Amino acid sequence: MTSREDEALAQAAVTALTGQLALAPKPGLPDPRDLAARRTRMDHSALLWSANALAPGLAAMAAAARRTGEPTPPLRMELGAIGRGTEHSVALAGGGHRGALWVLGLLVAAAALDPRAGTKDVAASAKHIAAHPDRRAPRRPSRGSSISAKYGAAGARGEARAGFPHVQRALDALAAARSAGADENEARLDALLTVMSTLQDTELLHTAGPIGLRHVQAGARGVLDTGGTATEAGREALHAFDAGLHALEWSPRGSAGLLAGALFLDSSPAAVGSRSGTSISARLRAA
C-alpha cells in the first residue's frame, strides 16, 4: 500500500516529465509544436497522457523502497518487476517514456529511502540500488545494452551505476542559468543542451551512429558557446540546430529522460528548501 508521501514523490516525478515535455524548441525531441506527430512521429498529447500512466508504478516503487529501507538486492529486483508492469501500463496508454521510467524510478525509490536527503545523496542512493543485478529480468539483451556493448557507451545502466553524472550536470546548468538571469524555460533548455553536449546517447547511436552522436554533441555545445538560449545568438543557433535534427530525423531521447530526472531532483523538498528556505516537513505537508 502506498502512502501520501509515496504518491507525492510519484506525482513530482510525473510533473518533472511533463515539464520536460512542455519545453520548446527541443532539438530533435517531441514538444508542443508536434501535435500532429509530423516531425517526431510521436503525438505530443499522447506523450502527455502516457506520462500520467507512470504515476501508480512510481508510487509503488517509492512504497517498496520505504518498506525495505535500504538499497538492497531484493529492492532492486522488486523495482525491476514494478518497472516491467509499469511499462506495460504505459504501452496501453500510448507508449513512450521507457528511458524516463528507468531514471525516475531509481530516483523516486532513492528519495523514498530518505525524504531528508539532498540531491547528491539521492543520486548516490540510486547508484547503490542500480549496482545490484536484477536477477528476475528477462535474459535477453535490450537494444540499449546491445548498442552499449557495440560502441562502448555507458548507456542507461552505466549512467545509473555512476550516480547519474548527467543529471548532476543538468542541475548545475539550471542553477548557473538562473543565476545569470535566464527565465525558467531558457534555464531548462540550457540544462538539456548541457546533457546533450556530452551524453553517449544509445538511442542516438542506434539511429545515427557515432557520426550522428558527434554531430548532436557539437550542435549542443555550439548553442551553449554562443551564450545559451537566453541570448539572441543562442536562440538563433538553437532554432538552426533543431531544424537540422528534425530534417535528419535524429532524436537524442536519452537526454530528455535525464533532464526529467534533474527536474525531479530540482523539485525535491531539500532542493526547494535550499533555494527558498521552505522546510522539508512543510513541503511534505503541502504535497
C-alpha positions as CSV (number, residue, x, y, z in Angstrom):
1,M,0.0,0.0,0.0
2,T,1.3,3.4,-0.9
3,S,1.3,6.4,1.5
4,R,0.6,10.0,0.8
5,E,4.4,10.7,0.7
6,D,4.9,7.9,-1.9
7,E,2.1,9.4,-4.1
8,A,3.6,12.8,-3.7
9,L,7.0,11.6,-4.9
10,A,5.4,9.9,-7.9
11,Q,3.4,13.0,-8.8
12,A,6.6,15.1,-8.5
13,A,8.3,12.7,-11.0
14,V,5.3,12.9,-13.4
15,T,5.3,16.7,-13.1
16,A,9.0,16.7,-13.9
17,L,8.4,14.6,-17.0
18,T,5.5,16.7,-18.3
19,G,7.6,19.8,-17.6
20,Q,10.3,18.3,-19.8
21,L,7.7,17.6,-22.5
22,A,6.4,21.2,-22.3
23,L,9.8,22.7,-23.2
24,A,10.2,24.1,-26.7
25,P,12.0,24.1,-29.0
26,K,13.7,20.9,-28.0
27,P,16.2,19.9,-30.7
28,G,15.0,16.6,-32.3
29,L,12.6,15.9,-29.5
30,P,8.8,15.9,-29.1
31,D,7.5,19.3,-27.9
32,P,4.1,21.2,-28.1
33,R,4.8,22.0,-31.7
34,D,4.3,18.4,-32.7
35,L,0.6,17.9,-32.1
36,A,0.2,16.0,-35.3
37,A,3.4,14.0,-35.0
38,R,4.5,15.2,-38.3
39,R,8.1,15.6,-37.2
40,T,8.8,13.3,-34.3
41,R,6.3,10.6,-35.2
42,M,5.1,10.7,-31.6
43,D,2.0,12.8,-30.9
44,H,2.8,15.2,-28.1
45,S,-0.7,15.0,-26.5
46,A,-0.3,11.2,-26.4
47,L,3.0,11.5,-24.6
48,L,1.5,13.7,-22.0
49,W,-1.3,11.2,-21.5
50,S,1.0,8.3,-21.2
51,A,3.3,10.2,-18.8
52,N,0.5,10.2,-16.2
53,A,0.3,6.4,-16.5
54,L,3.7,6.2,-14.8
55,A,2.3,7.5,-11.5
56,P,0.9,4.3,-10.0
57,G,4.1,2.4,-10.8
58,L,6.3,5.2,-9.4
59,A,4.3,5.3,-6.2
60,A,4.7,1.5,-5.9
61,M,8.5,1.9,-6.3
62,A,8.5,4.6,-3.6
63,A,6.5,2.3,-1.3
64,A,8.8,-0.6,-1.9
65,A,11.9,1.5,-1.0
66,R,10.2,2.9,2.1
67,R,9.3,-0.6,3.2
68,T,12.7,-2.0,2.5
69,G,14.6,0.9,4.0
70,E,18.0,0.1,2.3
71,P,19.3,-0.1,-1.3
72,T,19.4,-3.9,-1.2
73,P,19.4,-6.6,-4.0
74,P,15.8,-7.6,-3.1
75,L,14.7,-3.9,-3.6
76,R,16.4,-3.8,-7.0
77,M,14.5,-6.9,-8.1
78,E,11.2,-5.5,-6.8
79,L,11.8,-2.3,-8.6
80,G,12.5,-4.2,-11.8
81,A,9.3,-6.2,-11.5
82,I,7.3,-3.0,-10.9
83,G,9.0,-1.3,-13.8
84,R,8.1,-4.0,-16.2
85,G,4.5,-3.9,-15.1
86,T,4.5,-0.1,-15.5
87,E,6.0,-0.3,-19.0
88,H,3.0,-2.5,-19.9
89,S,0.5,0.1,-18.5
90,V,2.3,2.9,-20.3
91,A,2.2,1.0,-23.6
92,L,-1.6,0.6,-23.2
93,A,-1.8,4.4,-22.6
94,G,0.1,5.2,-25.8
95,G,3.7,4.3,-25.1
96,G,7.0,6.1,-24.7
97,H,9.0,7.1,-21.6
98,R,10.9,3.9,-21.2
99,G,14.2,5.7,-20.5
100,A,12.5,8.3,-18.3
101,L,10.9,5.4,-16.3
102,W,14.3,3.9,-15.6
103,V,15.8,7.3,-14.4
104,L,12.7,8.5,-12.4
105,G,12.0,5.0,-10.9
106,L,15.5,4.8,-9.4
107,L,15.5,8.4,-8.2
108,V,12.0,8.1,-6.7
109,A,13.0,5.0,-4.9
110,A,16.2,6.6,-3.7
111,A,14.3,9.7,-2.5
112,A,11.8,7.5,-0.6
113,L,14.7,5.8,1.3
114,D,15.4,9.2,3.0
115,P,13.0,12.1,2.4
116,R,15.5,14.4,4.1
117,A,18.3,13.7,1.6
118,G,19.8,16.3,-0.7
119,T,20.0,15.8,-4.4
120,K,23.6,14.4,-4.4
121,D,22.6,11.9,-1.6
122,V,19.6,10.8,-3.6
123,A,21.7,10.2,-6.7
124,A,24.2,8.3,-4.6
125,S,21.4,6.1,-3.2
126,A,20.2,5.5,-6.7
127,K,23.7,4.4,-7.7
128,H,23.7,1.9,-4.9
129,I,20.4,0.4,-6.0
130,A,21.5,0.2,-9.6
131,A,24.7,-1.5,-8.7
132,H,22.7,-4.7,-7.8
133,P,21.7,-7.0,-10.7
134,D,18.1,-7.6,-11.4
135,R,18.1,-11.4,-11.3
136,R,14.5,-11.7,-12.4
137,A,14.9,-9.6,-15.5
138,P,14.4,-11.3,-18.9
139,R,17.6,-12.9,-20.1
140,R,17.7,-11.3,-23.5
141,P,19.8,-8.2,-24.4
142,S,17.9,-4.9,-24.8
143,R,18.6,-2.7,-27.7
144,G,20.3,-0.2,-25.4
145,S,22.6,-2.9,-23.9
146,S,23.5,-4.2,-27.4
147,I,24.4,-0.7,-28.5
148,S,26.4,-0.1,-25.3
149,A,28.4,-3.2,-26.0
150,K,28.9,-2.4,-29.7
151,Y,30.2,1.2,-29.1
152,G,31.5,1.1,-25.6
153,A,28.9,3.7,-24.4
154,A,27.8,3.8,-20.8
155,G,24.1,3.6,-21.6
156,A,21.3,4.0,-19.2
157,R,22.6,1.3,-16.8
158,G,26.1,2.8,-16.8
159,E,24.7,6.3,-16.2
160,A,22.8,5.0,-13.1
161,R,25.7,3.0,-11.8
162,A,27.9,6.1,-12.0
163,G,25.4,8.0,-9.9
164,F,23.7,9.9,-12.8
165,P,26.5,12.3,-13.6
166,H,24.5,13.9,-16.4
167,V,21.6,14.6,-14.0
168,Q,24.0,16.4,-11.8
169,R,25.4,18.3,-14.8
170,A,21.8,19.4,-15.7
171,L,21.2,20.6,-12.1
172,D,24.4,22.6,-12.2
173,A,23.4,24.1,-15.6
174,L,20.0,25.0,-14.2
175,A,21.5,26.8,-11.3
176,A,24.0,28.7,-13.4
177,A,21.4,29.8,-16.0
178,R,19.0,31.0,-13.3
179,S,21.8,32.9,-11.6
180,A,22.7,34.6,-14.9
181,G,19.1,35.8,-15.2
182,A,17.6,33.3,-17.7
183,D,13.9,32.5,-17.4
184,E,12.8,29.0,-16.4
185,N,12.3,27.8,-20.0
186,E,15.7,29.1,-21.0
187,A,17.4,27.5,-18.0
188,R,15.8,24.2,-18.7
189,L,16.8,24.3,-22.3
190,D,20.3,25.1,-21.4
191,A,20.3,22.2,-19.0
192,L,19.0,19.9,-21.8
193,L,21.7,21.1,-24.1
194,T,24.4,20.6,-21.4
195,V,23.3,16.9,-21.2
196,M,23.3,16.5,-25.0
197,S,26.8,18.0,-25.3
198,T,28.5,15.0,-23.6
199,L,26.0,12.2,-23.3
200,Q,26.7,9.0,-25.2
201,D,23.1,8.5,-26.1
202,T,22.5,4.9,-27.1
203,E,19.2,5.7,-28.8
204,L,21.0,8.2,-31.0
205,L,23.9,5.8,-31.6
206,H,21.2,3.3,-32.8
207,T,19.7,5.6,-35.3
208,A,22.6,7.8,-36.4
209,G,25.8,6.0,-35.4
210,P,28.9,7.7,-33.9
211,I,28.9,10.4,-36.6
212,G,25.4,11.4,-35.7
213,L,26.3,11.4,-32.0
214,R,29.2,13.7,-32.5
215,H,27.1,16.0,-34.7
216,V,24.5,16.3,-31.9
217,Q,27.1,16.9,-29.2
218,A,28.8,19.5,-31.3
219,G,25.5,21.2,-32.1
220,A,24.5,21.4,-28.4
221,R,27.9,22.8,-27.5
222,G,27.6,25.4,-30.3
223,V,24.4,26.8,-28.8
224,L,25.9,27.0,-25.3
225,D,29.1,28.5,-26.6
226,T,27.1,31.4,-28.2
227,G,25.8,32.3,-24.7
228,G,22.9,29.9,-24.3
229,T,19.2,30.2,-25.1
230,A,18.8,33.4,-23.1
231,T,20.8,35.3,-25.8
232,E,19.6,36.2,-29.3
233,A,22.6,34.4,-30.9
234,G,21.9,31.4,-28.7
235,R,18.2,31.3,-29.7
236,E,19.2,31.5,-33.4
237,A,21.7,28.7,-33.0
238,L,19.1,26.6,-31.2
239,H,16.5,27.0,-33.9
240,A,19.0,26.1,-36.6
241,F,20.2,23.1,-34.6
242,D,16.6,22.0,-34.0
243,A,15.7,22.3,-37.7
244,G,18.7,20.3,-38.7
245,L,17.9,17.4,-36.4
246,H,14.3,17.2,-37.5
247,A,15.4,17.2,-41.1
248,L,17.8,14.3,-40.4
249,E,15.2,12.6,-38.1
250,W,17.7,12.2,-35.4
251,S,16.3,12.3,-31.8
252,P,18.5,12.4,-28.7
253,R,15.9,10.8,-26.5
254,G,18.3,9.8,-23.7
255,S,19.0,13.4,-22.9
256,A,15.2,14.0,-22.4
257,G,14.9,11.3,-19.7
258,L,17.9,12.6,-17.8
259,L,16.6,16.1,-17.9
260,A,13.3,14.8,-16.4
261,G,15.4,13.2,-13.6
262,A,17.1,16.5,-12.9
263,L,13.8,18.4,-12.8
264,F,12.5,15.8,-10.3
265,L,15.5,16.3,-8.0
266,D,15.3,20.1,-8.5
267,S,11.7,20.0,-7.2
268,S,12.6,17.9,-4.2
269,P,12.0,19.3,-0.7
270,A,15.7,19.6,0.0
271,A,16.4,21.4,-3.2
272,V,13.5,23.7,-3.0
273,G,14.2,24.4,0.7
274,S,17.7,25.3,0.0
275,R,16.6,27.9,-2.6
276,S,13.5,29.3,-0.7
277,G,14.0,28.5,2.9
278,T,11.0,26.2,2.9
279,S,11.3,23.3,5.4
280,I,11.1,19.7,4.3
281,S,8.3,19.0,6.6
282,A,6.3,21.9,5.3
283,R,6.8,20.7,1.7
284,L,5.6,17.2,2.6
285,R,2.5,18.5,4.3
286,A,1.7,20.6,1.3
287,A,2.2,17.8,-1.2
